[in-house]
Amino acid sequence: MQESEEVGRKRDIRALLAVIPPAEALKRRERSFTEMRIRLKYNPEVKPGTLHLNSVLAKELSVNEYVEVSVHGKRVKLKAVLSDNVPKEEVWGSADLKSFGIADNSIVTIRALKS
């Protein structure tokens, strides 16, 4: 009789659900981006070998000193210059990027590099 009573008892569902975190706890996790596709525009104020980007964008990508710009399989390592004058949805580069095959007003992938 005791075996049938043990089988007949149901487990408390609240005890089972205590292991699963609530949905709010899952939403609180922030996504960190390692790379981002963004528009690159030429700017005459930018020195060769540097890339101007917004400080909010740099914080999202964890940019310290250098960034890698890649487009169509070509990669270029540039020094990052943080500026709030640059819109968040674009980065500014010098016209010398044309020699690397990166055209004005093109979509590029940027990622932070460890210095």
Secondary structure as GFF3:
##gff-version 3
##sequence-region A 1 115
A	DSSP	alpha_helix	2	8	.	.	.	ID=ss1
A	DSSP	alpha_helix	13	17	.	.	.	ID=ss2
A	DSSP	alpha_helix	23	27	.	.	.	ID=ss3
A	DSSP	beta_strand	35	42	.	.	.	ID=ss4
A	DSSP	beta_strand	50	53	.	.	.	ID=ss5
A	DSSP	alpha_helix	55	61	.	.	.	ID=ss6
A	DSSP	beta_strand	66	71	.	.	.	ID=ss7
A	DSSP	beta_strand	74	82	.	.	.	ID=ss8
A	DSSP	beta_strand	90	93	.	.	.	ID=ss9
A	DSSP	three_ten_helix	95	100	.	.	.	ID=ss10
A	DSSP	beta_strand	106	113	.	.	.	ID=ss11
###
